[in-house]
Amino acid sequence: MTEPFRTRVRRDPLVRAIALLGVRWPRVALAVLTGAGALGSAVALAAVSAWLIARASQMPPVLHLSVAAVAVRTFGISRGLLRYLERLVSHDLALRGMAHLRTEVYRRLADGRTAPLVALRRGDLLGTVGADVDAVGDVVVRGLLPAAVAGVVGLGSAVLVGVLLPAAGAWLALCLLLAGIVAPWWAVRAARRTERRARAARTEVDALTLTALEGGAELAVAGQVDPLLDTLARREREVARAVDAGARPAAVAAATGTAAMGLAVLGSLVLGIPATAAGALTPVELAVVVLTPLAAFEGAALLPAAAVQVLRSHHAAARILDLLDAAAEPVRAASVPTAPGATPSGASGTGAQTLRARRLACAWPGSPPVVRGLDLDIAPGRRIALVGPSGAGKTTVLLTLAGLLPPAAGSVTLDGRDVGALTRAEAASGVAMTAEDAHVFDTTVLENLRVARGDVTPDEAAATLDAVGLGPWLARLPEGLDTVLGPDARRLSGGERRRVLVARALLAPAPLLLLDEPTEHLDDVDGAVLRGLLDGSLTPGRGVLVVTHRLAGLERASEVILLDRTGSVRARGTHDELLASPAADAYRAAWQTEVHQETR
């Protein structure tokens, strides 16, 4: 059965995205009214000026021209004033809508599933929350508003000319339809061709530009700056070729509007001259009929650009809604039997929570599993270390346990509930994760720590920083906790940045912590920070899973899990048990190497 038209309209991505703009339709009506008034004043100015010039040529008494002269000044002033008001209202409408939509996108992505996000490149995500949101916001000001204004003014112009000469009014309406339908159709055809060929190249340009800006130093050391710039230039040439491919239909669209205006003027002459000769039209009225179309097409000239904007906004809305819909898709809860003694609801009598993985396989979307068959229990008071060679999948395990990646197989539950089926707030109340590359924001030290918990006091922040070894560093800062750290903590060393992230994790309210390489870049040869995380002195009463390649301090862990290069569990047990296990020869060798380095 064919889907009803109204249902298709409601499901259209652009219609849904416009609803997310939070548009106030009375303000839209005001913008249309002021825009139509400004353009209508231009048409009226042209009509009155034509009448005034033609009538003045007949040398009547000057008082016969006074009303027209005042009208010319009135329409000239009102045109500029109403144009200013229309810009003021419409741009306020667009900017508020963009802010509302961007907030809504961030909120839904933060609350929704993360699997669709991790499958995106940073350039794609940047384009979605940046340029695509702007494109949707522009549809009201640059797409719908010009179309509404052109329709109102075009109809009024045709009626004005039709009052003087009905045939000329009908001809003007026909030419306006030609300019308002055919020209936009050609413009959309050009834009669609350009968009289809340039979209992938633009995304690649965004991604490469981000790489060049954020990794310039590393690329220079590796000698990869020139190859990256060559690739970037190649992608930019692809964008330019795509634009050139759409230039011909775009030129046809521009010529169509101009041709329609010429036809309107020519038709007015062809129809008006015989009417004037027959006495149905005075010479002054003929001037009005012929010259009015020149102003009437000012609104129609905006329609090709408006149609292109609607097309781009539609594509942008489709990308935004695809991402939001994917993030909002419900996850089927895993059928996992509740362990004896567990509370299925997740609210135990003591408030303790347990994160449990069974036969877990972990993988990035679209990639084969990197870790298989992992069983794991993390509960308050239990502290586990996950070690293994680079590329074994340790970080992927953390992302899966935190619910940021869906399990490739097996299950992950938080007190009997599938982690993927929890809301972001529910998951964050039980589990907090700090990734190795977690972002440090361009704000103060205190506000960066408040990312974990918004009510962190200055005293709490200072005490936590001191606990992770940043007390002397904090004392040296010019403004203490109010010191701004700069974009992505570029004013911090690698070790200082890592300690700030550890402090943020310790301030999180969740009873279970997942930490990815918390001691990387630290000059902590005796493993004091890692020992503090694993012996409970920094994490009293909390469950901890630490991914690390540093072994100093692991003797304090409840359990150490060793992964091999295939992602399988090679050995597990306490630190001493692994040192004695024949299956953990790599662990034993790494420990001996680390001990040797410490004693040198």
LODO-350552 format. One record per residue (C-alpha): x, z negated, y. Coordinates in steps of 0.05 Angstrom, whole numbers, plus 5000, padded with zeros to 4 digits. Example, Ala and Ser with C-alpha at 12.3 -4.5 7.8 and 13.67 -1.06 7.14 Angstrom:
<recs>
east/up/north
5246/4844/4910
5273/4857/4979
</recs>
This chain:
<recs>
east/up/north
5000/5000/5000
5025/5018/5069
5046/4958/5109
4999/4946/5169
5028/4968/5236
5022/4899/5267
5060/4868/5209
5116/4920/5216
5121/4904/5290
5125/4830/5278
5180/4841/5226
5220/4888/5270
5288/4855/5284
5285/4870/5359
5216/4838/5366
5240/4777/5328
5304/4773/5369
5265/4778/5435
5223/4720/5411
5288/4680/5404
5306/4694/5476
5253/4644/5499
5228/4695/5549
5178/4670/5601
5130/4727/5606
5102/4708/5674
5173/4717/5701
5176/4785/5665
5111/4804/5701
5142/4782/5766
5204/4824/5753
5161/4884/5737
5119/4872/5799
5179/4867/5846
5214/4926/5812
5152/4969/5817
5144/4947/5889
5216/4967/5905
5211/5035/5872
5140/5044/5899
5167/5031/5969
5218/5087/5958
5163/5135/5937
5119/5113/5995
5178/5120/6042
5190/5192/6019
5116/5209/6026
5108/5178/6095
5173/5208/6119
5151/5277/6096
5085/5268/6132
5119/5242/6195
5170/5299/6198
5117/5352/6184
5067/5322/6234
5121/5313/6287
5137/5387/6282
5067/5400/6309
5084/5360/6372
5022/5314/6373
5015/5256/6423
5068/5204/6406
5015/5151/6393
4990/5193/6334
5058/5180/6301
5066/5106/6316
5032/5081/6252
5075/5127/6208
5138/5105/6245
5122/5032/6232
5106/5048/6159
5174/5081/6151
5209/5019/6176
5165/4974/6133
5178/5013/6069
5252/5018/6084
5258/4943/6093
5212/4925/6034
5251/4971/5988
5315/4932/5997
5282/4864/5998
5241/4877/5935
5301/4906/5900
5340/4843/5915
5283/4799/5889
5276/4842/5827
5351/4835/5812
5347/4760/5824
5288/4749/5778
5309/4798/5723
5381/4775/5718
5360/4702/5718
5313/4721/5662
5368/4757/5623
5421/4703/5631
5374/4647/5611
5352/4689/5551
5424/4701/5529
5440/4627/5534
5378/4609/5495
5392/4661/5441
5465/4643/5434
5446/4569/5428
5395/4587/5375
5445/4629/5337
5497/4573/5337
5444/4522/5316
5419/4564/5258
5488/4582/5234
5509/4509/5238
5448/4486/5199
5446/4543/5149
5486/4567/5090
5558/4584/5105
5569/4635/5049
5547/4693/5095
5596/4670/5148
5657/4663/5105
5646/4735/5081
5655/4760/5153
5718/4777/5188
5730/4740/5253
5721/4804/5292
5652/4814/5261
5631/4743/5277
5658/4748/5347
5619/4812/5357
5555/4780/5331
5555/4717/5374
5585/4754/5433
5570/4827/5446
5508/4830/5401
5475/4771/5435
5490/4802/5503
5460/4868/5479
5396/4834/5458
5393/4797/5524
5402/4862/5562
5342/4894/5530
5293/4860/5578
5330/4878/5642
5360/4945/5622
5310/4970/5571
5239/4943/5577
5237/4928/5651
5259/4998/5674
5209/5030/5627
5152/4987/5653
5172/5000/5726
5179/5075/5714
5110/5077/5681
5076/5040/5737
5109/5080/5793
5102/5146/5756
5028/5136/5748
5020/5115/5821
5059/5176/5845
5017/5224/5803
4954/5192/5831
4980/5197/5902
4996/5271/5895
4932/5283/5856
4890/5255/5913
4917/5310/5957
4920/5365/5905
4894/5349/5835
4932/5407/5802
4998/5384/5833
4984/5313/5810
4973/5336/5739
5036/5379/5741
5077/5320/5768
5050/5276/5712
5070/5329/5661
5141/5334/5689
5147/5259/5691
5128/5257/5617
5181/5310/5603
5234/5268/5639
5208/5203/5609
5204/5226/5536
5249/5285/5522
5308/5261/5563
5309/5192/5531
5301/5224/5462
5364/5265/5473
5400/5204/5501
5382/5163/5440
5406/5219/5395
5473/5218/5430
5478/5142/5427
5459/5139/5354
5513/5189/5336
5564/5150/5377
5542/5083/5350
5545/5106/5278
5616/5132/5284
5644/5079/5331
5615/5014/5303
5667/5003/5248
5724/5024/5294
5701/4975/5349
5698/4918/5299
5768/4935/5276
5791/4936/5348
5762/4866/5358
5795/4840/5295
5863/4871/5311
5861/4846/5383
5847/4775/5359
5905/4781/5310
5952/4806/5365
5932/4751/5414
5933/4692/5366
5991/4713/5322
6036/4749/5370
6096/4704/5359
6091/4709/5283
6082/4784/5285
6142/4792/5330
6186/4751/5282
6161/4793/5224
6171/4858/5261
6098/4876/5255
6078/4882/5328
6090/4957/5333
6052/4974/5268
5994/4932/5291
5993/4964/5360
5996/5033/5327
5936/5015/5284
5899/4988/5345
5913/5052/5384
5889/5094/5325
5823/5055/5322
5814/5062/5397
5823/5137/5390
5769/5137/5337
5722/5102/5387
5740/5155/5439
5726/5212/5391
5659/5180/5374
5641/5177/5447
5662/5249/5456
5618/5270/5397
5557/5241/5433
5575/5272/5501
5538/5338/5489
5469/5309/5474
5481/5259/5530
5493/5317/5578
5429/5351/5554
5391/5286/5568
5419/5283/5639
5403/5357/5651
5333/5349/5624
5315/5296/5677
5344/5338/5733
5309/5400/5707
5242/5363/5703
5249/5342/5776
5265/5413/5797
5205/5439/5758
5160/5387/5792
5183/5408/5862
5177/5483/5844
5109/5472/5813
5085/5435/5875
5106/5494/5917
5073/5545/5871
5009/5505/5870
5011/5480/5942
5024/5544/5980
4961/5581/5955
4921/5517/5967
4946/5513/6038
4931/5587/6050
4861/5575/6024
4851/5516/6071
4846/5464/6015
4911/5433/6038
4940/5424/6107
5013/5442/6121
5029/5368/6132
4997/5349/6065
5037/5405/6032
5101/5372/6055
5078/5307/6023
5060/5341/5958
5127/5377/5954
5174/5321/5975
5142/5261/5940
5167/5282/5870
5239/5276/5894
5229/5200/5899
5181/5194/5840
5236/5215/5792
5281/5157/5812
5247/5113/5760
5247/5167/5706
5322/5177/5717
5332/5106/5690
5295/5118/5624
5351/5152/5584
5397/5093/5597
5339/5046/5581
5325/5082/5515
5399/5077/5496
5398/5003/5513
5337/4992/5468
5373/5028/5411
5436/4986/5419
5395/4923/5426
5357/4941/5363
5421/4950/5323
5449/4885/5352
5385/4848/5335
5387/4875/5264
5458/4848/5255
5440/4781/5285
5377/4773/5244
5411/4796/5180
5463/4741/5190
5411/4688/5208
5366/4707/5151
5424/4704/5102
5444/4636/5128
5373/4611/5123
5360/4636/5052
5340/4577/5008
5388/4560/4953
5357/4549/4885
5374/4478/4866
5417/4473/4804
5384/4442/4743
5433/4386/4733
5412/4325/4693
5419/4260/4730
5475/4217/4703
5456/4149/4675
5451/4098/4730
5447/4150/4786
5390/4152/4834
5360/4222/4835
5337/4217/4906
5408/4206/4930
5391/4140/4962
5421/4087/4919
5410/4014/4931
5479/4003/4960
5481/4068/5000
5540/4093/4960
5544/4168/4946
5578/4207/4891
5601/4279/4894
5602/4308/4824
5627/4376/4800
5614/4400/4729
5647/4461/4697
5659/4486/4767
5687/4555/4781
5706/4571/4853
5712/4639/4887
5704/4673/4954
5643/4718/4959
5656/4784/4924
5721/4760/4892
5736/4736/4822
5741/4660/4810
5808/4628/4827
5791/4560/4796
5752/4550/4731
5725/4493/4690
5737/4437/4739
5702/4370/4728
5708/4320/4784
5675/4255/4809
5687/4230/4880
5656/4163/4897
5671/4109/4949
5734/4073/4930
5759/4131/4887
5817/4171/4914
5839/4236/4882
5897/4283/4897
5892/4358/4879
5960/4391/4873
5985/4458/4849
6023/4520/4871
6003/4561/4932
5947/4609/4915
5920/4565/4859
5853/4557/4895
5858/4486/4922
5827/4502/4990
5773/4542/4956
5756/4481/4915
5748/4439/4978
5703/4491/5011
5660/4494/4949
5654/4418/4943
5634/4414/5016
5579/4465/5005
5612/4517/5049
5620/4565/4990
5571/4574/4933
5598/4557/4864
5617/4618/4823
5595/4578/4762
5578/4507/4745
5549/4458/4794
5566/4413/4853
5517/4355/4867
5514/4299/4917
5477/4242/4883
5442/4290/4836
5422/4341/4890
5453/4410/4892
5500/4411/4952
5481/4483/4969
5408/4463/4975
5422/4407/5025
5414/4417/5100
5477/4415/5140
5458/4346/5167
5445/4320/5096
5512/4346/5071
5550/4319/5131
5520/4250/5122
5554/4246/5054
5616/4290/5058
5664/4306/5114
5717/4360/5107
5778/4375/5149
5808/4443/5135
5881/4460/5142
5866/4506/5201
5810/4464/5231
5799/4480/5304
5824/4436/5360
5783/4450/5422
5806/4463/5493
5783/4395/5518
5808/4323/5521
5838/4283/5464
5777/4237/5463
5726/4294/5462
5765/4327/5405
5758/4263/5365
5684/4258/5383
5673/4323/5344
5671/4278/5283
5625/4226/5314
5596/4231/5383
5596/4156/5399
5671/4144/5388
5695/4095/5440
5763/4100/5475
5786/4037/5439
5766/4065/5371
5801/4131/5387
5865/4097/5409
5866/4052/5348
5855/4110/5300
5910/4152/5333
5957/4093/5327
5939/4085/5253
5961/4157/5238
6026/4149/5277
6006/4178/5344
6009/4114/5385
6075/4131/5420
6051/4202/5431
5987/4177/5464
6027/4130/5508
6068/4189/5534
6008/4232/5553
5999/4237/5628
5924/4220/5626
5920/4186/5558
5856/4202/5521
5833/4245/5579
5891/4294/5571
5867/4365/5558
5900/4394/5496
5895/4467/5515
5868/4527/5475
5872/4510/5401
5921/4453/5415
5978/4497/5438
6007/4439/5475
6016/4401/5409
6069/4408/5356
6047/4425/5286
6055/4353/5263
6018/4325/5323
5961/4373/5312
5955/4353/5239
5954/4279/5256
5898/4291/5307
5858/4326/5253
5870/4267/5205
5847/4219/5259
5784/4260/5270
5770/4258/5195
5779/4182/5193
5728/4175/5250
5675/4215/5213
5617/4172/5188
5613/4204/5119
5633/4159/5060
5669/4217/5025
5728/4254/5056
5757/4321/5035
5825/4334/5067
5865/4398/5063
5940/4388/5070
5935/4329/5117
6010/4317/5118
6033/4389/5128
6085/4394/5185
6092/4319/5188
6161/4287/5193
6134/4234/5145
6188/4235/5091
6165/4170/5059
6092/4193/5055
6064/4136/5097
6003/4176/5121
5988/4202/5051
5997/4132/5022
5950/4104/5074
5897/4156/5055
5904/4142/4981
5914/4066/4979
5853/4052/5023
5890/4023/5083
5867/4082/5126
5804/4096/5085
5775/4028/5065
5714/4034/5020
5713/4110/5023
5722/4164/4971
5778/4214/4985
5800/4280/4956
5867/4304/4984
5896/4373/4974
5971/4369/4983
6037/4398/4961
6073/4334/4982
6080/4285/4924
6107/4224/4960
6050/4174/4961
6011/4201/4902
6028/4140/4861
5971/4106/4901
5919/4157/4878
5865/4139/4828
5877/4207/4795
5921/4267/4806
5895/4336/4783
5947/4390/4772
5925/4463/4776
5968/4519/4749
5975/4589/4778
5914/4614/4741
5869/4561/4773
5860/4522/4708
5870/4446/4703
5940/4439/4675
5940/4364/4671
5905/4304/4702
5916/4229/4704
5953/4179/4746
6019/4196/4779
6058/4159/4724
6017/4193/4669
6033/4262/4697
6107/4246/4702
6106/4228/4628
6061/4287/4606
6095/4347/4572
6041/4391/4603
6061/4371/4674
6133/4396/4675
6123/4432/4741
6096/4367/4772
6155/4328/4745
6205/4379/4771
6173/4379/4840
6174/4303/4842
6248/4300/4823
6264/4352/4877
6227/4313/4930
6260/4247/4910
6328/4280/4912
6314/4306/4983
6293/4237/5007
6356/4205/4980
6403/4254/5013
</recs>
